[in-house]
Amino acid sequence: MSMGASLEEFGEINVTPLTDVFLVLLVIMILIAPLIDKSDLKIKPPKTLNAKKVNETKGITIDIDKEGKIAVNGKYLINATPDEINKYIVKLQKKAHNEDLPVTLNADGDCKSNAVMEIMTAARMAGIKRMRLATRQAANY
């Protein structure tokens, strides 16, 4: 009996093991999907190389730290709701006699994205038309 006579040619591929692997992966994804909370996504501001320095004296500056504490022009707003932030922004606009003040949003890279969205919503409700999101200056290469 020669070696060539004992080998058989395969005309078909057995897909049963491949199907089993895909079903196991599908079950794992179905079990893990509800555990992923999209509101806990961390955002990192993009780095810029040639950004213009914003004049800090013009406009409203809103800062959000890692814990979600909010400061508007340096004044901390403790447990502020979007409505309270909206009212405070409108008050600052009236005080400056300028309805078209830009807002600069400085968010910590480790803050939750829903805090940033609440600030953006409050600014939109206050009639803000120009909003800047601050970025970190990249190191020179």
C-alpha positions in Angstrom: 0.0 0.0 0.0 1.5 3.3 -1.1 1.3 6.6 0.8 -0.7 8.3 -2.0 -3.4 5.6 -2.0 -4.3 6.1 1.7 -5.0 9.8 1.5 -8.5 11.0 0.7 -9.4 14.3 -0.8 -11.8 16.5 1.2 -14.6 17.8 -0.9 -16.4 19.6 1.9 -15.5 21.6 5.0 -17.1 20.6 8.3 -18.7 23.8 9.6 -20.1 22.3 12.8 -17.2 23.3 15.0 -17.1 26.8 13.5 -20.8 27.2 14.2 -20.3 26.1 17.8 -17.6 28.7 18.4 -19.8 31.5 16.9 -22.8 30.4 19.1 -20.6 30.5 22.2 -19.3 34.0 21.3 -22.9 35.2 20.7 -24.0 33.9 24.1 -21.1 35.7 25.8 -21.9 39.0 24.0 -25.6 38.7 25.0 -24.6 38.2 28.6 -22.1 41.1 28.7 -24.0 43.7 26.7 -26.3 44.8 29.6 -23.3 45.3 31.9 -21.7 48.0 29.7 -22.9 51.4 30.9 -22.4 54.0 28.2 -22.7 56.9 30.7 -19.4 55.9 32.3 -17.4 56.4 29.1 -14.3 58.5 29.8 -13.4 61.2 27.4 -10.0 62.5 26.7 -9.8 65.9 25.0 -7.9 65.9 21.8 -4.4 67.3 21.7 -3.7 70.3 19.4 -0.4 71.4 18.1 -1.1 74.9 16.8 -4.2 76.1 18.7 -4.8 79.8 19.3 -4.8 80.9 22.9 -8.3 82.0 23.8 -8.7 85.3 25.5 -10.0 84.1 28.9 -11.5 87.5 29.9 -14.2 87.4 27.2 -17.1 85.1 27.6 -18.1 82.5 30.2 -15.8 79.7 31.3 -17.3 76.5 32.6 -15.0 73.9 34.3 -15.9 70.3 35.1 -13.6 68.3 37.3 -13.1 64.6 37.6 -15.9 64.2 40.2 -18.3 66.2 38.1 -18.2 69.4 40.2 -19.1 72.4 38.0 -17.6 75.9 38.3 -18.9 78.8 36.2 -16.3 81.7 35.9 -14.6 80.3 39.0 -17.7 80.0 41.2 -18.6 76.4 42.2 -22.2 75.4 41.7 -22.9 72.6 44.2 -25.2 69.9 42.9 -26.5 72.2 40.1 -29.1 71.0 37.8 -29.1 72.0 34.1 -31.9 74.5 34.8 -29.8 76.2 37.5 -26.8 76.4 35.2 -29.0 77.8 32.5 -30.3 80.5 34.9 -26.8 81.3 36.0 -25.6 81.7 32.4 -28.5 84.0 31.5 -27.7 86.1 34.6 -24.1 86.4 33.4 -25.2 87.4 30.0 -27.5 90.1 31.4 -24.7 91.4 33.7 -22.3 91.7 30.7 -25.0 93.3 28.6 -24.1 90.9 25.9 -26.5 88.1 24.7 -23.8 86.6 22.4 -21.2 85.7 24.9 -19.2 82.6 23.9 -18.9 79.7 26.4 -15.6 77.9 26.9 -16.1 74.4 28.3 -13.0 72.9 30.1 -13.8 69.3 31.0 -11.4 67.0 32.9 -10.2 64.1 30.8 -11.6 61.7 33.4 -15.1 63.3 33.9 -18.2 61.5 32.7 -19.6 62.4 29.3 -23.1 62.9 30.6 -21.8 65.9 32.7 -20.5 67.5 29.6 -23.8 66.9 27.8 -25.7 68.5 30.6 -23.6 71.6 30.4 -24.0 71.8 26.6 -27.8 71.4 27.0 -27.9 74.1 29.6 -25.9 76.5 27.4 -28.1 75.8 24.4 -31.2 76.5 26.6 -29.7 79.8 27.7 -29.4 80.8 24.0 -25.6 80.4 23.7 -24.7 80.3 20.0 -20.9 79.9 20.3 -19.3 77.2 22.4 -15.7 76.2 22.6 -14.4 72.9 24.0 -11.0 73.4 25.5 -8.2 71.0 24.5 -4.9 70.1 26.0 -1.8 71.6 24.3 0.3 68.8 23.0 4.0 68.6 23.8 6.3 69.9 21.2 8.1 67.3 19.2 
